[in-house]
Amino acid sequence: MSFAEDVRAELSEVLPAAEHCRAAQLSGVLRHAGAFRLHGRGEIELHADLAEPAVARRTVELLRERGASCEIRTYHERRFEQRTRVLLVLAGDPRTLQLLNEIGVLSTSLAPAATVPRRLVSRACCRRAYLRGAFLAAGSVSQPRAGAHLEWRCSNLDAARELQALAAAEGATISVHDGARYALAYAKSRETIRELLASMGAYGAELRLEEAEVVALTRETANRLANADAGNLRRQTGAAARQLAAIAALGGPAALSPELQGVAEQRLRMPEATLEELADALRLTKATVAGRLRRIRQLADV
């Protein structure tokens, strides 16, 4: 399963306890997964196309507890892995139409509602439930170790801006994009994505993202330290090679002053030693050893 499927599975495990939050979640699902079909004599149907059976089961549960009727169909996608999808067909019987009006999918004139009614999302808990329902219907999020990206795919730009406003009311800043076939409401900040997942109730997924960030930061720190150590080793090896070349160019330690002979002899005995190791062996300070080796190089002009 992809991470997005894991998130939807987690969100499908439990329904909101409050009746008003259940209505908001159902509205989010049907408004973002539904498409209307008109038949003869003005009959109307709503087809809700859902990717996961678990999401479909929860949606059916919410519908039936309110007395609405729906038909459950399945079909195989024509692309990718040809996965099975679930299509919920809500017929135009009076109780179903009344429910669709109550949850802001249909207007009082039984036309598709342009926006979700304020009464459905006036509470913070209901806004989160609506965002949750919309994500169950049309949401996606990238893998924890991939580039950060969470999105809702919307049928039009107004729907994307509506989600943007609801997320902003919960303190999350998301962007919108109007594409050729659909609009997107999306976030690319890891912190914002974690906040959105937690607000929708996907606490396990939020923890997985946080763990992935910790692992990535630890790996980045380890790589930086390893690169720094490798760089220091290269610089140390190069400096030692130049010091040995300078000693050889001057004719060996015997050609040097007594003050420099000891350092030169010790460098020949310990060609790969660090300045600190040379200083310990000579019982001198590190600065003194560095200064004398620098003078040897200056004499040899190496």
VENJOUR-V869022 format. One record per residue. PHI is phi in whole degrees, 0 to 359 (999 if undefined). Layout:
BEGIN
phi = <PHI/PHI>
END
This chain:
BEGIN
phi = <999/284/297/299/294/299/297/295/295/295/293/274/295/227/271/302/282/282/297/292/287/295/296/294/295/298/298/299/295/288/291/256/248/266/219/273/233/260/242/300/61/77/290/234/229/247/254/255/262/237/279/243/301/298/295/297/299/294/293/299/300/295/292/289/289/255/84/277/248/206/254/252/235/233/205/259/299/269/231/53/270/51/290/279/245/245/244/263/250/259/283/269/286/304/293/295/297/297/297/298/288/298/262/77/272/245/280/295/271/64/261/305/287/288/224/286/299/302/299/281/234/286/271/298/296/286/298/294/294/293/300/297/298/296/292/301/276/214/257/206/212/286/301/304/265/266/299/293/197/231/212/245/267/244/287/206/292/298/295/295/293/297/296/300/293/294/295/297/296/263/86/249/265/235/249/232/217/260/268/290/253/201/252/236/247/213/226/236/270/299/296/297/297/299/296/295/298/294/294/279/104/269/290/297/294/297/293/297/295/294/297/297/294/296/298/297/294/296/296/297/295/297/296/296/294/296/294/294/297/296/295/297/295/297/295/295/296/295/295/297/296/291/293/295/295/294/298/295/294/273/95/94/302/297/275/261/293/305/296/267/299/298/294/295/297/293/295/293/287/233/294/253/287/280/300/295/292/297/297/296/295/269/59/236/281/299/297/295/296/298/296/290/294/295/294/297/295/294/296/275/57/251>
END
